[in-house]
Amino acid sequence: MKKESTFWIAVLTFLTGVVVGWAIFISPVSTEIETRPQVGIGGAPEIDVKQSSALEMIKNWGEMQHSTTKLLIKKYGEPDEVTPSKIVWYDNQPWKRIIVYRDAIQHNFPSPHLDFLEQTIEYSVTEDKFDELAMFNGSIIIDKTSGELLTRSDKEEANYLALNLADEIIKEKKNVEEARNFYTDQNQKLIGGEITEYTQGLLFLPGVGAPDSDMPHL
C-alpha cells in the first residue's frame, strides 16, 4: 500500500510540472515586450514621418518650414495643434511650447536668415535686463506676465544658443557685446556642421521664477 501511494504521488508531481511548464510556454509576457513602443530621440515613440498627417497639411508651406517640421516630428512626435498658419507642440522638455510658423520673419543677425521656429521656456526675467536682451538679439522675447522666455530662429540649435547666452547676460557672465560676438562665432561653427555644448541643449535649468500678474492700478 505504501509503494502504491508513493507511485501516485510521483505521477501527480510529474503532471503538475507539465501543466506549469506549459503555462509558462504560452504566457504572453514575451509578446508584451516585443510590442512595447520604441523610444525616439525626444522621448516620443518613433513614428513613420512619411505618414504624418501634419506634414500632409503643410505640404504647400516653405521648404525650410517643411523640413524643420519633419525633424521635430521625428524628435518629439506628432504636434498637438495644426492650423493653417502654425504647428504647435506642448510640454516637450526642456520646451514649454514649440511653434513652427508658416510665415517667416527676415532676421539679419548674425547673418541673414528666416525666423519661423519659436521655442519657449519658463524663465522670469527682471525688468533691469529687458534692454540688454533686446540689444543682444531682437528675436528673444520676454513675456513677464506668463513668466516665459522665448526665441525664434530657423533651427533648434540656434535657439539653444540664443537662450544660453541670454541666461549668461542675465547672470552677468557676459555683456551684450561679448554675447553677440560669441553668438556669431558659435553660429559659424553650426553652419560648418560643428555642434558645441551651447548648441546641443540648455546649459541651465529652466523654470526660474514664476509668472508675474502685476498689480491693479485703479
Secondary structure, 3 states (H helix, E strand, C coil): CHHHHHHHHHHHHHHHHHHHHHHHHCCCHHHHHHCCCCECCCCCECCCHHHCHHHHHCCCCCHHHHHHHHHHHHHHCCCCEECCCEEEEEEECCEEEEEEEEEEEEECCCCCEEEEEEEEEEECCCHHHHHHHHHHCCCEEEECCCCEEEEEECCHHHHHHHHHHHHHHHCCCCCHHHHHHHHHHHHHHHHCCCCCCCCCCCCCCCCECCCCCCCCCC
